[in-house]
Amino acid sequence: MEADSLSSCIIKNKVASNQLGTVSIHEVIDSTSTQLRKLLEQGAGHGTLVVANSQTNGRGRYGRYFHSPQGTGIYMSLLLSKPDLGLEDTSLITILAGTATCRALRQLSNKPVEIKWINDLFLDGKKIGGILTEAVGEHFIIGIGLNIQPPVEAFPEEIGEIVEFLYEASEESVSRNEIIATIVSELLEGGCQSGLISEYKSYSAVLGKRVSVSMGKSSYVAKALDIDEQGRLVVEKADLTIEKLCSGEVRIKL
């Protein structure tokens, strides 16, 4: 296995796409997505990639903090442009990113990584990563955080019981450079992909299960039935009414 230090040269050589732009590697950064937004304001274009060994202010949905320990995870943000993607419905960008990332992780690790609607990546019922999509004009900043191997220091107590890692400490893992390059290749070549929703559903961790749905201050229990062509989660409530969710938070009921 190659040394697992991040290298822009290795990533560039492994990305199977001519759409990759500038690749910048940071030892410590507040947030790769924050840095990429700054680069966009300075004229960065489609395919620009920012990667870090650790983040001090990694972000998830609803402004939550994404724990980003040094050297054991993947923290990256990729700039995609709507005209280059060719996707008519911008709400499908997160689904595109989730599907591409899940496909890459399954291919490299041979493990049954799943997607919990709409943007969390799960393995063995626990979260190994997440995706945060931000729209900026005609561009999208795709932030991806992944737990690859356990860090020397344990995760904070409040999240330590719900996180998982793609590889156990004793396992030999695929290098982070190769994982990053494979995900980026899938993303850059993924626009206008036919069968996107079907593939996304095949990776789903929630379909057919009872889930808790939170919408603001209200919540209810339902059964996850389907994901429609707009990426909405179709659920059946206790009174048998059907809801199609385009936002909100879903937790699997055990």
C-alpha positions in Angstrom: 0.0 0.0 0.0 1.3 3.4 -0.9 2.1 5.9 1.9 -1.2 7.4 3.0 -0.1 11.1 2.9 -2.2 13.3 0.7 -0.7 14.2 -2.6 -2.1 16.4 -5.3 0.1 14.8 -7.9 -1.1 11.3 -7.1 -4.8 12.4 -7.0 -4.4 14.1 -10.4 -2.8 11.0 -11.9 -5.5 8.7 -10.6 -8.5 10.8 -11.6 -10.1 9.3 -14.7 -11.5 12.6 -16.1 -10.1 15.5 -18.1 -12.5 17.8 -16.2 -10.4 18.0 -13.0 -9.2 21.5 -12.3 -6.8 22.8 -9.7 -6.1 20.5 -6.7 -5.1 22.2 -3.4 -4.0 20.2 -0.3 -4.1 21.7 3.2 -2.7 20.3 6.4 -5.2 22.1 8.6 -8.1 24.2 7.4 -11.3 25.6 8.9 -13.5 24.0 6.2 -12.8 22.7 2.7 -16.1 24.1 1.5 -15.4 27.5 3.0 -12.0 27.6 1.2 -13.6 26.5 -2.0 -16.2 29.2 -1.8 -13.3 31.7 -1.5 -11.6 30.2 -4.5 -14.9 30.5 -6.5 -15.1 34.2 -5.6 -11.6 34.5 -7.1 -12.6 32.8 -10.3 -12.2 29.1 -9.7 -14.1 26.9 -12.2 -15.7 23.5 -12.6 -13.6 20.7 -11.2 -11.6 22.7 -8.6 -10.8 20.4 -5.7 -9.9 21.3 -2.1 -8.7 18.6 0.3 -7.5 18.7 3.9 -5.8 16.4 6.5 -8.0 17.9 9.2 -10.7 20.6 9.7 -11.3 22.8 12.6 -14.8 23.8 11.5 -16.1 21.0 9.4 -19.8 21.5 8.7 -22.8 19.1 8.2 -26.5 19.8 7.7 -28.3 22.3 9.8 -24.9 23.9 10.8 -23.8 20.8 12.7 -20.1 20.3 13.4 -18.4 17.4 11.5 -15.6 16.0 13.6 -12.4 15.9 11.4 -9.4 14.3 13.1 -6.0 14.5 11.7 -4.9 12.2 9.0 -7.5 9.4 9.3 -10.4 10.7 7.3 -11.2 12.3 4.0 -12.4 16.0 4.0 -12.8 17.3 0.5 -14.9 19.8 -1.5 -15.4 19.7 -5.2 -16.8 22.5 -7.4 -19.4 21.5 -10.0 -21.0 23.8 -12.5 -24.7 23.3 -13.5 -24.0 23.8 -17.3 -21.3 21.1 -17.2 -23.5 18.7 -15.2 -26.5 18.9 -17.6 -28.9 18.2 -14.7 -32.2 20.0 -15.1 -33.3 19.5 -11.5 -30.7 21.0 -9.1 -32.2 19.1 -6.1 -30.7 16.0 -7.6 -27.1 17.2 -7.0 -26.9 15.7 -3.5 -28.3 12.4 -4.8 -25.7 12.4 -7.6 -23.0 13.1 -5.0 -24.3 10.4 -2.6 -24.6 7.8 -5.4 -21.2 8.5 -6.8 -19.5 8.4 -3.4 -21.3 5.2 -2.3 -20.4 3.5 -5.6 -16.8 4.4 -5.2 -16.6 3.2 -1.6 -18.2 -0.1 -2.5 -15.9 -0.6 -5.4 -12.8 0.1 -3.5 -13.6 -1.5 -0.1 -16.0 -4.3 -1.2 -18.2 -3.3 1.8 -22.0 -2.7 1.7 -21.9 1.0 2.2 -25.5 2.5 2.2 -27.1 5.9 2.0 -29.5 7.2 4.6 -31.7 9.7 2.8 -30.7 12.1 1.8 -27.0 12.7 2.4 -25.5 10.4 5.1 -23.3 7.3 4.3 -23.8 4.3 6.6 -22.0 1.0 7.2 -23.3 -1.6 9.6 -26.0 0.8 10.8 -23.6 3.5 11.7 -22.6 6.7 10.0 -19.2 6.8 8.2 -19.7 10.1 6.4 -21.9 12.8 5.0 -22.3 15.1 2.1 -23.2 18.8 2.2 -24.3 20.5 -1.1 -24.3 24.3 -1.3 -25.6 26.1 -4.4 -23.7 29.3 -5.3 -25.2 30.8 -8.5 -24.5 28.4 -11.3 -22.1 26.4 -9.2 -22.4 23.7 -6.5 -19.9 23.1 -3.8 -20.0 19.4 -2.9 -18.5 18.9 0.6 -17.7 15.2 1.5 -16.5 14.0 4.9 -15.6 10.3 5.5 -14.3 8.4 8.5 -11.7 6.0 6.9 -9.8 4.6 9.9 -10.2 5.1 13.7 -8.0 8.0 15.0 -5.6 7.5 17.9 -7.8 9.7 20.0 -11.4 8.5 20.4 -14.3 10.5 18.9 -16.1 12.8 21.2 -18.4 10.9 23.6 -21.6 12.4 22.2 -21.0 10.9 18.8 -18.6 8.1 19.5 -21.5 5.5 19.7 -23.1 6.4 16.4 -20.0 6.6 14.1 -18.3 3.9 12.1 -15.2 3.7 10.0 -14.7 2.3 6.5 -11.8 0.2 7.7 -11.0 -1.2 11.2 -7.7 -0.2 12.8 -6.3 -3.7 12.0 -7.3 -3.7 8.4 -5.1 -2.6 5.5 -7.0 0.2 3.8 -7.0 1.6 0.3 -5.0 4.9 0.3 -7.0 8.1 0.8 -5.5 9.4 -2.4 -7.1 6.6 -4.4 -10.4 7.0 -2.6 -10.5 10.7 -3.3 -9.5 10.2 -6.9 -12.2 7.5 -7.5 -14.9 9.7 -5.9 -13.9 12.7 -7.9 -13.8 10.6 -11.1 -17.4 9.4 -10.5 -18.6 12.9 -9.7 -17.0 14.6 -12.7 -18.4 12.0 -15.1 -21.8 11.6 -13.4 -23.8 14.4 -15.1 -27.0 13.4 -16.9 -26.6 9.8 -15.7 -29.5 7.6 -16.6 -30.8 5.4 -13.9 -29.6 7.7 -11.2 -32.6 7.3 -8.9 -32.7 3.5 -9.4 -29.1 3.2 -8.4 -29.6 5.6 -5.4 -32.5 3.5 -4.2 -30.5 0.3 -4.5 -28.1 1.8 -1.9 -30.8 3.0 0.4 -30.6 2.2 4.1 -34.2 3.4 4.8 -36.6 1.9 2.2 -39.0 -0.6 3.7 -38.2 0.5 7.2 -39.9 2.4 10.0 -38.4 5.9 10.3 -38.7 8.9 12.5 -39.3 12.0 10.5 -38.4 15.5 11.9 -39.6 18.6 10.3 -38.7 21.7 12.3 -40.2 21.2 15.8 -42.6 18.5 14.7 -41.9 14.8 14.2 -43.7 11.6 13.4 -43.1 7.9 12.7 -43.7 6.5 9.2 -42.7 3.8 6.9 -40.3 4.7 4.0 -41.9 3.4 0.8 -40.0 4.9 -2.1 -37.8 7.6 -3.5 -39.4 9.4 -6.5 -37.8 10.8 -9.6 -37.3 14.2 -7.9 -35.4 12.5 -5.1 -38.2 13.0 -2.6 -38.7 10.3 0.1 -42.2 8.8 0.0 -43.4 7.8 3.4 -46.6 6.3 4.8 -47.8 7.8 8.1 -49.7 6.0 10.8 -53.0 7.2 9.5 -52.0 5.7 6.0 -51.6 9.1 4.4 -48.7 9.5 2.0 -46.1 12.3 2.3 -43.4 13.2 -0.2 -40.4 14.7 1.6 -38.1 17.1 -0.1 -36.4 18.2 3.2 -36.3 17.2 6.9 -34.4 14.7 8.9 -35.0 10.9 8.9 -33.8 8.4 11.6 -34.2 4.7 11.3 -36.4 3.2 14.1 -34.9 0.1 15.6 
